[in-house]
């Protein structure tokens, strides 16, 4: 059985990053203390496009979690594997505490098979050693054991929602927690760009839920005209504005509001417009970058962005409004490390389990699920995203298998590899 991997060009290679390559290679042999995972399917969203765009950026190094096979003109020097969150099954093992046929969820690669080394194993997690990466990347270096995961639901729909929402939701969840600890910097309103993106509307969902515990922030979403109807229909924002109305929309003219701007879009022109608008009113307390949904893998800025996170400054609880909008960056793993020092594992697990169960009920109809099976069909889907962007109304689930090994169904497409 051959392995198939979806590889993309590294920015430094000079190759076109929008032209993915399907690489066929022998099914990996399994050395001692390794396991071979058959990747059933994985989610793909604007978040994964960001992973690709920042693949070589020193602060993130997303291409250094898994490496492509060396075949013909493809190697780890010229190409990378976009990290994806997905489900798989252990099909071969050379570790005494990881059995064959175990269902797992983790930060995988777009391949049919993935060989990973194993260091520590406990009831809940399989730890993947990546000593070349910073220690705070631990959330990406752990594989969840589904049989012991309190958040796991084996139904196909629940697995699909997990792949779509879990990585984005936890970014939004711990970001909102960070804001809550700082009392939202004294803001009375939150303005969120790229409001149709899953990270953004998960944040709006969490801010809205927090109202029951005393916080009563006005939640405004900014999005493109084509996405206003979808974003409004979610019912998570108090108001949804299109980007063209920043300077004229009535909600943003109130000088008695103190705004906190959350930049999910990562668009410099948009940020400049927001900065210019608030500079006249002098009523913005903070600006924080949470995402880069508009960043293209071919953008020159993708490898030159300077990141300086501010996740430890919880003392700032009541910032004075100004017209100066300088964006801070939030990186979830770094804040989670700090919270793990402040709270017990039991407290964190309990919080997350409750929040996840509520999300699975509240958010099950936010988007429609679109499954794509077969290596070449996945390439076509990737090229569509590259050309037209992601569709916020769709939750994309991809598999390089022609038929799902677990579901046993899907679009039957004859593989040419």
N, C-alpha and C positions, 0 to 999 in steps of 0.2 A: 504494500500500500504506500503510495506516494503522499508526501506532505505538500500542501499548497499554501503559500504565504502572499499576502497583499503588501507589497513594498512601495515606498514613495521615496523620491530623490531628496537627499539632504540639501539644504540651501547652499552649503559650501561646495557642492559638487558641480554647480553650474548647469545642472539638468533641470528639466521642467518639472516642478513639484506637483503639477496638476495632471501629470501622466503616470498613473500608478502602473506597477509592473507585477504580474502574477509569476511567482517563482515556484517551480516544481523541484522538490528535493526528496531524497530518501527519508522515509520515516525514521526519526532519531532513535539511536540506541540509548539504553538507559543505564548510565554508570551508577556506582554506589551513592546512596543518599540523594537520589534524584527520583522524580516521578514524571511520567508522561501523561499529559492531560489532552483528551480529545475535546476541542472547543466546539461546543454544540452551536451556540449563536451568541451574538453580542449586540449591544446598542450602539448607535452612531448618531451624533448630534453636532451642533456648533461647538460643543465642548471638545470633541475629538479633533475638529479642525484647528482649534487653539493648540491642542497638544502637538499637532504636526507643525504649526507655525513656530512654536517655541521649542521644537525638538532639540536644537543645538544651543539655545539660550543658556548661559552658565547657571542662572538661578534655578532653572527647571530641569534641563537635560532629559527631556522626555524620551529621546531616542536611546537612552542608556539603561532602560529597564529590560528590554529584550532586543536581541540582535537578529538581523536577517541572515539566512544561509548564504554562503559564498558559492554562487553559481554563475558561470559566464561573466557578464559585466556587472553583476550585482554583488556587493559586499557591504560590510558594516561601515566602510569608509565612504561609500557613494550613496547608500540608501539607509532608510530607517523603517521601523515598524511603528505605526501609530498605536499608542496604548488604547485599549478598549476594555470596557467593563462587561464581563460576560459569564455565562455558565458553561461548565464542562464536566467531564467524568474522567476519573483516573483510570486509564486503561492498562498501564504498566507501572510497576513500582519497584524501587530498590531501596526503600526505607521501611524499617520494621513496624512503624506506627501509622503508616498510611496504606490502607488496603486498596486493592483493585475494586472498581465499580463505585467508589465513593463520589458523590455529587459535590461539586465545589463551585464557588463564585469568587471572582477576583479580577485583578488588574492584569489582563492578559494581552495577547497580540492577535491581530487578524490573520490567523492561521488555522489549518485543520488540526494540527497537533502542536503542542507547546511543551518543550522539555524545561523543567525548572529544578534547580537545586533546593534542597530542604535543610534547614538548620534545626530550629526548635519546633516541636509539635505539642499542642495541648488539646484539650477537648474541643475547643472552639476554633482554633486557628492553626494554619500551617505557615510557618515563617520562611520567607525566601531571603537568603543572605545576599545583600548587594552592598558590600563594604565601600565601594567606590562612590556611593551616594550619601548625602547628609543623613544623619540619624533621624531627623524629624520626618523623613519620607516613609516612616514605618507603616502608616495606613496603606500605602501603595505596595508594600512588601509583605503583606499578609493575605493569605487565601482563606476565605471563610469555609468552614466545614458545614454544609447545609443541614446535616442530621442534627447538629447541636445548635444551630443558629435560631434564636428565639424569634427573629424577624422573617424566617424563611417560610414560604408557602409554595408547595410543589406544583400548583396549578400553572399551566402555560401562561395564562394572562398575568398572574402574580409575578412569575419570573420575568416576563416582558417589562412590566412596570418597574420591577427592581432594577433591571439593566438601564432603563431610561432615567429613572429618578434618583436612585440611591446616591450616586456620586454628586449629582447637582444639588439634591435636596440637602445633603449633609454640609455642603459648602454654604448654602443659604442658612441652614440651621445654626451652624456655629458662628457664622457672621452675625446673624441676628442676636445670638447669645453675647457676642463681643459688644455689639451696640447696646444691648440691654444692661450689661455690667457697667458700661460708661454712661448709663442713663440717656443714651442716644445723643450725647454731647449737648443736651439741653434743647434739642430740636423740637419743633412742633409739627413739622411736616417732612416727609421723605419723598424725594423725586428720584425715580428709577429709570434709567435709560435702557433701551432694548427690552422693553417691558413684555414683549411676546416671548422672550427666551425663557426656558424652563428655570434657570437659576433665578432670573428676575421675578417671575411670578410665584415661585416657591417662597422667595423672600417676602413678597407682598402677602401671601397666604399666612406666613408666620407672624408678620407684623400685625395683621388683622386679628389673628387668634390671641395675640398678647393683650388686646384691648380688655379682655376680661380680667386682667390682673393689674389694671391701673394705667397702662400706657394708652394714650389716645391720640396717636399721630395721624395726620392726614397723609394718605398714601396716593401719590400721583404717578402714573406711568407714562413714559415717552416711547413712542414707537413710530414706524413708518405708516403712511396712509393705508397701505394695503393690509396692514395687520391690526388696524384700529378695531375693526368689527370683532375679530377673534379675541383680542385682548380684553375688550369691553365685556364680551360674552362670558369670560371666565368668572366675572363677578368678584374679583379679588382686589381691584383698585377702586378707590373712591371716584377717580376720574382718569380717563385715558386721553392723552393729547398726542397729536401727530407732531413730528419734528418741526414742521413749518410754523407751528403756532407758539413756539417758545416765547417769543418776544411780545405776543399779543394776548395769549390765553389769560382769561380773568383770574383763575386760581393762582397764577404765578405773579400777579401784580400786587398782592396783599403785602404791604410793608410790615404788618404786625406779625407775620409768620417768621419763624426761624427754620431755615431749610437745611437739610442734610442731603447732599447729592450723592447717589450711588451710581457709578459709571459701570454698567455691564457691557455697553457697546464697545468701549475702547477706541472711540473715534476722536482724533485730535480736533478736527473741525467742529464737531458737535460740542466737545468740551469747551472750546474757545467761545462758542456762542453762549453756552450756559454761563461761563465766567463773565462774559461781557454783560449779559443780562443782570446778573446779581451784583456786578460791580457798581451799578447805579443805585441799587436798592440797599446795598450793604446789609443783607440779611441771610447770608449763608454761614453756617457754623462749621461745616467740614465737607470735604469731597473725598470719596473713597473709591478706588478702582477695584471692582469685583470680578470683572470679566473682560474678554476681548472678542466679542462675537463678530465684530466686523473685520478682524485681522485675517488677512489672506496669507497662506503659506509662501506666496511669492513676493510678499511685501518686503522691501529692503529693511524696514524698521523691525521686522520680526526677530532678527538676531541681534539688534542693537539696543532694544528697550532696556532701560536701567530700572531694576526693581529694588526697592527699599521698603520692606514691610514694617508695619507699625503695630503689630498685634499684641505688644506687651503694655501699651500705654493706656491702661484702664483707668488711670487717675483722672483723665480729662473727662469730667462729668458735666461741665457747664461752660462750654466755650462761648466767648463773646462773638456775636455776629459780625462778619466783616464782608467786604466785597472781594476778598482775595481767595480765589479757589485754587488751592494747590492739592493735587490728588495724592493721597496716601495709597498704599497697596495692602490688601488683605490676602494672606495665604493660609488656608484652613489648617494644614498640618501643624504649623507653628503655634497657632492659638490653641489647638487641641492638646499639644504637649504641655502648655501652661495650665490648662484646665485639669489635666490629669494629675498635676501636682496639687491642685486645690480641692479636688473632689475624689471620692473613692470610685473604683471601677464599677461597683454596684450601683452607685448613684448615676453615673454616666450611662450605664447599660439600661437602667430603668427609664431614664429620660428619653433615650433614643428609641427604646422599644415602644413606649407610649406614643411618641411623635410619629413613628413609622406606621403603626397601626391606624392612627387617625388619618395620615396621608393616604394610605391605601384605600380607605373608605371615601374620603373627601375628594381625592383627585383621580378616581378611576375613569372618569369620563372627560377629562380635560383635553386629551388628544386621542386621535384614532391610531390604532396599531397597524403598521405596514411592514410585513415580513418579506424579505428578499432572500431567495436561496440560489446557490450556484455561484462559482467564482466569477464568471463573466458577467452575470447579472449584477453582482456586487460592484464590479468595476464600472458598469454602466450607471449604477446608482450613485457611485462616488463622483463620476464625471458630471452628472446632473447637478449635484450639490456644488461642485467646483464652478460650474457655469452660472447657476441661478441662485445659489444660496440654499439654506435649509428652509423647509416648510414648517412653521411653528405649529400647524394643526396636526402634523403627523409625528408619530413616534416610530422611528426607524429601527427595525431589528434585522440584522444581517447574519448570514451564515455562508461559509465557503463550501458547505456540503450541498449537494443537489437535493437531498432530502434530509431533514433533521434526524440525526441519530437517535434522539430521544422522542421527539414528537411523531416521527415516522410519517410526516406529511409536509406539504409545502409545495412550492412551484417546482415541478419536475423539469429541470433543464439539463440537457445532455452536456456533460463537461467535455471540453476539447483538450484537456490536459491528461 
